[in-house]
Amino acid sequence: MQTELPSFQWSLTTVLPADRFTVIGVNNTSSVLWLVNYSTMRGISFPFIFDDKSPIFNKYQVGGSYGNSPPTYVLIDTKGVVKFRSDNRFNLTDSLASMIRGLLPP
């Protein structure tokens, strides 16, 4: 996560039209203060949600109790349908950017 999210941020802001999709980071193990400090120090502009009671993690089956660990990427369309999911894999920035581009309407 230390390098993956900043790389993802860079790709999002330089390759993709930011006004056509939304990125939200979700974390349930740190704290709100840690997330604020992390995003500030790393220059990450997309919002983070502190999912302390884990309703988001449970809905999308993310985390150790579901047999996966960070990072997990879930691409969800505007209807809430999961279009892509990747667990336990790093360095997906280019692949994710391509998939996001493919999900955007013309």
C-alpha positions as CSV (number, residue, x, y, z in Angstrom):
1,M,0.0,0.0,0.0
2,Q,2.9,2.3,0.6
3,T,3.7,2.6,-3.1
4,E,0.6,1.1,-4.8
5,L,-1.9,3.8,-4.0
6,P,0.4,6.7,-4.9
7,S,1.1,5.0,-8.2
8,F,-2.6,4.5,-8.7
9,Q,-3.3,8.1,-7.8
10,W,-0.8,9.3,-10.4
11,S,-2.3,7.1,-13.1
12,L,-5.8,8.2,-12.3
13,T,-5.0,11.9,-12.5
14,T,-2.9,11.7,-15.7
15,V,-4.5,9.0,-17.8
16,L,-8.2,8.9,-17.0
17,P,-10.9,11.6,-17.0
18,A,-11.4,12.2,-13.3
19,D,-14.9,13.7,-13.9
20,R,-16.2,10.3,-15.2
21,F,-15.6,8.0,-12.3
22,T,-15.1,7.9,-8.6
23,V,-12.4,6.2,-6.5
24,I,-12.9,5.5,-2.8
25,G,-10.3,3.9,-0.5
26,V,-11.8,1.7,2.2
27,N,-9.9,0.6,5.3
28,N,-11.0,-1.1,8.5
29,T,-7.8,-1.7,10.4
30,S,-6.2,1.7,10.8
31,S,-7.8,4.9,12.2
32,V,-9.3,8.0,10.7
33,L,-6.3,10.0,11.8
34,W,-3.9,7.5,10.2
35,L,-5.9,7.6,6.9
36,V,-5.8,11.4,6.9
37,N,-2.1,11.5,7.6
38,Y,-1.3,8.7,5.0
39,S,-3.3,10.4,2.2
40,T,-1.8,13.8,3.0
41,M,1.8,12.4,3.1
42,R,1.4,10.4,-0.1
43,G,-0.6,13.1,-2.1
44,I,-3.7,10.9,-2.5
45,S,-6.7,13.0,-3.3
46,F,-9.5,10.4,-3.4
47,P,-11.4,9.9,-0.2
48,F,-11.0,7.1,2.3
49,I,-13.7,5.6,4.3
50,F,-12.9,4.1,7.7
51,D,-15.1,1.0,7.7
52,D,-14.7,0.2,11.4
53,K,-17.8,-2.0,11.6
54,S,-17.0,-3.5,8.2
55,P,-20.3,-3.3,6.3
56,I,-18.5,-2.4,3.1
57,F,-15.9,-5.2,3.6
58,N,-18.7,-7.7,4.3
59,K,-20.8,-6.6,1.3
60,Y,-17.9,-7.1,-1.1
61,Q,-16.3,-9.9,0.9
62,V,-13.0,-8.2,1.5
63,G,-10.5,-9.2,4.3
64,G,-9.0,-12.1,6.1
65,S,-12.3,-13.6,7.1
66,Y,-13.0,-14.1,3.4
67,G,-9.6,-15.5,2.6
68,N,-8.0,-12.5,1.1
69,S,-5.7,-9.7,2.3
70,P,-4.9,-6.2,1.1
71,P,-4.8,-4.9,-1.5
72,T,-8.2,-5.8,-2.8
73,Y,-9.5,-3.8,-5.8
74,V,-13.2,-3.9,-6.7
75,L,-14.5,-2.0,-9.7
76,I,-18.2,-1.4,-9.4
77,D,-20.4,0.2,-12.1
78,T,-23.0,2.8,-11.5
79,K,-25.7,0.2,-10.8
80,G,-23.6,-1.4,-8.1
81,V,-22.6,-4.4,-10.1
82,V,-19.0,-5.7,-9.5
83,K,-17.2,-5.7,-12.8
84,F,-13.8,-6.7,-11.6
85,R,-12.1,-7.9,-8.5
86,S,-8.5,-8.6,-7.6
87,D,-7.3,-9.9,-4.2
88,N,-3.8,-10.0,-2.9
89,R,-2.1,-8.5,-6.0
90,F,0.1,-5.5,-6.3
91,N,1.2,-3.5,-9.3
92,L,-2.2,-3.5,-11.1
93,T,-2.2,0.2,-11.9
94,D,-2.0,-0.1,-15.6
95,S,-4.5,-3.0,-15.7
96,L,-7.0,-1.1,-13.5
97,A,-6.7,2.0,-15.6
98,S,-7.4,0.0,-18.7
99,M,-10.4,-1.7,-17.1
100,I,-11.8,1.6,-15.8
101,R,-11.4,3.1,-19.3
102,G,-13.3,0.1,-20.7
103,L,-16.2,0.6,-18.3
104,L,-16.7,4.3,-19.1
105,P,-19.4,5.1,-21.6
106,P,-18.2,6.6,-24.9
